[in-house]
Amino acid sequence: MDTPTASLALAITQLCISIIMVGVYFAAPTERYTRLWAQFGICSAAGLTLIIFSAGGPPGMLLIIGNVLLFSACVLVWAGMRAFYGRRTGHSGYALCLAFTIGYTLLIGFEATFAHRLLFSSASLILVFLLCLQTLLVRANDGSSQRHAYARRMAIAGLCLLLTGHGARLVMLTAQMAVTTPDDFSQLNVVLVYLLPLAGTVLFFPALLLLYFERIKDQLLLSLDARQDALETQTRFVEMFSHEYRTPLAIIRTNLDILHNKLRGASTTTQPNLEKMQRAVGRLVEVAETAVCSDPREDGKIGPIRELFNISELLRNIAGEAAEFWSEKNPQIVLDSAHEYSVSGDRALLKTALLNLLDNAIKYGPAGGQVRIQMGSQGDSLRIQISDQGPGIPEHELDLVYGKYYRGSRTRLVSGSGMGLYLVLRIVSQHAGGVGLANRPEGGTAVTITLPLPAQENAA
């Protein structure tokens, strides 16, 4: 292989690697090291292009800019490596680039020979490669880097080849300037000056990519571990809830029933409050049983119970329960449905979701306000819309209210946990349905739920 061929192979390899390093940025644009490596790719490609364009003419500004860009690209690689390991270069990188720019400009200004310019460039690159090697060797003493030992050793091997190649270039150039027959070194020059840096480039930059992918793998494993811990914590809570809360709730419910029977027929003002307590405890027991038996988790499982049931009947029952529970507000619940509809799903979970929506409509609406429930088919889906006469939701919060623990700005004066719509969205999503929120022109909010209809309902 002659010198021009080896030089061309090295230039093409560097261009390809520059393009790949730019692509790394789009995989993780928020990381500082990927931004630095992408800047390396841009500077390297631009520098090589300018040097190629300036090759046919006398040394000038294009050659200076091209070499400065190439050197700056190598400094960016070093800065990216330090950022990868959580360190910063400060102003050192700028100082290196400035020193190289001044030195190379002076060489061009004093019309230095090609050999002297190569000596200066190789010496400067050796300094940057030594800094990169020092960064990797320092991390070798860190126990956390053992997970990335293979990629780190591969990068170190590539840097050693690059250092050997540029060191050999210094020796070869010095020797060529000392003898009158430089052609004697041509073949050795190809091997040491071009092929060794080519091999080092092929090893070093893929090793950086491998380090990056190992980092991504570690982050994914940590995320999976955190998710698994959260699921285990949730499972333990459900088990604890089942064991610790069922018995106290049963005792409270039993004693309330006893008090209710004793006071039956007596003219006392405590009777309505007692009945409300019974309804509240009854709902709490029902919710607890639903949580224990169904356990709607984040993994998409909706629980063991999935059956075909009459959702029209369920809505009528829910409307009655809500009216009794909020009897002091005297809600006017209107159910508007021309047909009876059935859906396939978890009856208890869907009851929880619909009851949450009715509770919100009554709780945030005025006393004696109307709550309208409209139900009808729309294609192969069942559409349930619950409209209230409440304060409505600001437009910018319509997408935010589904978040866990999020409470709208107009509902802060009313007690609540911010979990209702979050649970509704999860339950409906687990049934392959959707939830939509909109403000009504006449005031209030309309919540629309869509659920898939069974095949026989579609045919009907």
C-alpha positions, 0 to 999 in steps of 0.5 A: 500500500502506498502513502496516498492510498493509506492517507485516503483510507484514514481520511474516509475512516475518520469521516465515517466515524465523524458521522456516527458520533454526530448520530450519538447525539440524537440518541441522548440529546440531553447528555453533555458528553453526547453533545460534545461527541457530536460537536467532535463529529461536526468539527472533524468532518468540516476540518477534513473537508477544508484540508482536502479543498486546500490540498491543491494550493499554497498553505493559507487560511483554509488549511489553518482553519481545517487543522484547527477544527481537527485539533479542536475535534480531538479536544472535544473527544477528551472533554466528552470523556471527562463529562462521561465520567462526571468531570469537567475540563474547565477552561483547559480545552479552550487553552489547548485550542488557542495554543494550537491555533497560535502555533499553527498560524505562526508556522504558516506565517513563517512559511514552515515546511510540510514536515515541520507542520506535521511535527507540530500537529503530531506533537499536539495530538499526542498531548491530547491523546495522553490526556484521554489516556489519563482520563481512562486510567484514572477511572480504572481505579474506580470500582464502578468502572469494572462493569465497563472494563472491556470497553475501557481496555479497548479504548486504551488499546486504541489510544496506545495505537494512536500514540504509537502512530503519531510518535512514530511520525515524529521519529520518521519526520526527524529522520527524514529531515536528517537524511537525503534519501527519504524514499528509504522510509516510504514503506515504513512510513505507510505502516507506522504513520498511517496504518497504526493511527487507522487501527487506533481510530477503528478501536478507540471510537467504537470503544466510546460507543460501547461505553455509551451503550453500556451506560444505557444498559446500566440505566435501563437495569436500574430503572427496571430494578426501581420498577420491580421494587415499586411493584413489590412495595405495592404488593406488600401494601395490598397484603397489609391492607387486606390483613390489617384493615378488613377486621377493623372495618368489619367491626365498625360496620357491625357496630353501626348496624347495631346502633342503627337497629337500636335507634330505628323508629326513635325520633333522634337527630343522629339517625341521618348522620348514622345512616351516612356513616353506614353508607361511607363505611360500606363504600370503604369496605367495597373499595377495599375489597376491590383493591385486594381482589383486583389489584389494578397494577401498572403492568396493564393487568386488570385483575382476575374478574372479567365478565359480560354485565349490564352497564346500564343497570350498574349506572342506575345503581351507582346514581342511586348510591351517589344520591344517597351518599350526597343527600345533604347536597340534594343532587339532581341526577338524570340518566339519559339512555334509550337502550340497555347496554352490556360491556365485558370487563371488571364490574367492580373496577368500572363501578369505582371509576364511574362512582369517582366521576359522579362523586366529582360532579356532585362534590364540586357542583352547587347544592341541588345542581343537576348531573346528567348521565348520557349513554349511547353507542358510537360505532363499535364503542359505548359512549358515557358522558357525565356533565355537571354544573361545577366551576369547570377546569381551566383549559391549560389544566385539562391534560394535567388533572389526570396526573397522580395527586394533581388538583385543579386550581378551582378545587383547592377549597374542597377536600380531595386527594387528586387521585380520582381522575388518575384512577379513572384513566387507569381503569378505563385504559385497562379496559381498552377505553378512553377518557376525555374532558371538556368544558361546557359552553353553559358552564361545568365540565363534561367527562366522556368515557368510551368502552368497546362494545361486545360483538353481539352489541355491535350487531344489535 
